[in-house]
Amino acid sequence: MAIEITMPALSPTMEEGTLAKWLVKEGDDVTSGDVIAEIETDKATMEVESIDDGTVAKILVAEGTDGVPVGQLIAVLAEEGEDASEAAAGAGSAAPAPKAETPAAAPSPDPAPQAPATPAAAAALASQPAAQTANAAAPVQTPAATAEGERIKASPLARRIAADAGLDLAAISGTGPYGRIVKRDVESARAAPQPVAQPAEAAPGAGAAAPAPAAAAATTPAYGPHEDIPFREERLSNMRKTIARRLSESKQTVPHFYLTIDCEIDTLLAQRKDLNGKLADSGVKLSVNDFIIRAVALALKKVPAANVQFAGDKMYWYERADISVAVAIEGGLITPVVRGADQKGLTEISAAMKDLATRARDGKLMPEDYTGGTFSISNLGMFGIKEFSAVINPPQACILAIGAGEQRPVVRDGAVTTATMMTCVLSCDHRAVDGAVGAEFLAAFKSYIDDPITMLL
């Protein structure tokens, strides 16, 4: 029996992707675990492994194809002993997989980090999925039936073994790539009684979420000399498409308000220079952004009402400060997450950010690296931007925009002097955070930035 290979869901909200490259060709033998293709999502290019052993009988989607829906048949393997030409003949042509219709769900309790969008860097918020747990450092293994409505992700061999043994696939957790049920899962399940699958019950009081307004189609004619750049020709085209959709969604559905504060960073700069001198032999070099991440995390612990998410008929208060930090990459921005930043020292934060930023620019981030933040930071100070307002990353409730530090005149004890000042703008979702809470958070943040040694207390 031919083994079907379909476009996998490589992130929780992925709907389509680009089949960037095939690493096998028709006639090649593959074994379970072999990398067979590279798939480009809206965040990165990721490798896809074969689930089963077999021979590549037919490739149905050519490499470079854009907009391939999740679940669409992309290739067929012939099982051991099966004639490859017969498997290929029975495959037909690739067709988009029908999407199961499911009722709209209540807002998710799990905020998702998203690249912050600003007038200078509009790509920011668009790139992140909108439903991930804020406190999970890695994906949680779940029964396969929960991921795609009624469709259970399982290999053909696993399905046959389960059918012969009378096992319910919906009650088996998959350990294959992306939660797919494979042979070893079914064989392990034989040793234990299988629970009877129960129909899911709706959460009490959960209302249907209103659909986000759709972005208007781009039908405006061009005026004057120009060059058309189709999305498929842009390296990270899926990210750009997501940006367009998510930016519109945030500004149209989230009631933003903004609070601005100036922080004096002369003491911070002096202490950073001193610490970097002491850390020279270790190869660690602290950045101003490392201090900012630490200050934001501690301020969230001091003002937990700012570490929240609006969820329709309830609010979610998060105990841990998982900070999403904007990183510029080709084609947009992405916000990898420094998890538990309130529990990390400056050197740990610095090491984590260097690793995340490097992997982000190389397209090596995994979904768990950029999903699940509770608060976002966008820093454009290094580009000389004095002040800006960032767009909130739904379902997070706040994003802090950091401007450049610059010498400005200030008045102390009636006398004018100069100080290095940094303007910070907090964008808040008024459904979750009131003005007084936002102001309290900024006051706590400023106290840590103005006097960084208090971060050690």
Secondary structure, DSSP 8 states (H G I E B T S, - for coil): --EEEE----STT--EEEEEEESS-TT-EE-TT-EEEEEE-SS-EEEEE-SS-EEEEEE-S-TTEEEEETT-EEEEEE-TTS-HHHHHHTT-----------------SS------B-SS-TTGGGGS-S---TT-SS----BGGGTBTTB--B-HHHHHHHHHHT--GGG-B--SGGG-B-HHHHHHHTTS-----------TT------------------SS-----GGGSTTHHHHHHHHHHHHHHHHHS-EEEEEEEEE-HHHHHHHHHHHHHTGGGT----HHHHHHHHHHHHHHH-GGGSEEE-SSSEEE-SS--EEE-EEETTEEE--EETTGGG--HHHHHHHHHHHHHHHHTT---HHHHS--SEEEEE-GGGT------B--TT-SEEEEEEEEEEEEEEETTEEEEEEEEEEEEEEETTT--HHHHHHHHHHHHHHHHSGGGGG-
